[in-house]
Amino acid sequence: MTTSNRGPEEVQDEEVRMLLDERASRLRGRSDGNADETVLMVAEFPLGEERYAIPLESLRAALPLRLVTPVPLSSPHVIGVLRYQGSVLAALSLAAMLGGHGWRQDPAVLLVVDRGDGELCALDCEAIPRPLSMPTAAVEAARTHSEGPVTEVLLASNRQIIHLIDLPRLFTRGTGSGGARNGG
């Protein structure tokens, strides 16, 4: 059957099939030695002038900050509370918990995260995070030199430093003395 005898749908279907075949063959040809490299998927976002990330497996939701109800006389790192899937969660200032890093712009997003102990809480953030893959080898190498809740990981692909937050470490430091803001 020639092109002139086919309807527009058949021509379009064949063009789409050819495009997909071309993409698949390009992807098969990308074996540059990194095929066996494992990666850690993270949610990456800005905090002031730096880039931070949390493991994607810990992220449960991104919500608008306006859902928070302020709590009078609460600790400085507590923004307030919010309802999430029938539970009341604490909304916390990530900048305050990390030692006063300043935001470049006012936070507009809350990240609902698993703290590492099965409990959920919300952390403020400037923008909705974007997914990013980090080579596991680079993460593990950086963790050998890190003691606190934040590990600086250098991404060789673009020479960018990502500050990877270890949520269990962030929430366990300072336990028994008023919460995460008191650790060190």
Secondary structure by P-SEA (a helix, b strand, c coil): cccccccaaaaaaaaaaaaaaaaaaaaaacccccccbbbbbbbccccccbbbbccccccccccccccbbbbcccccccccccccccbbbbbbccccccccccccccccbbbbccccccccbbbbbcccbbbbbccaaaaaaaaaaccccbbbbbcccccccccccaaaaaaacccccccccccc
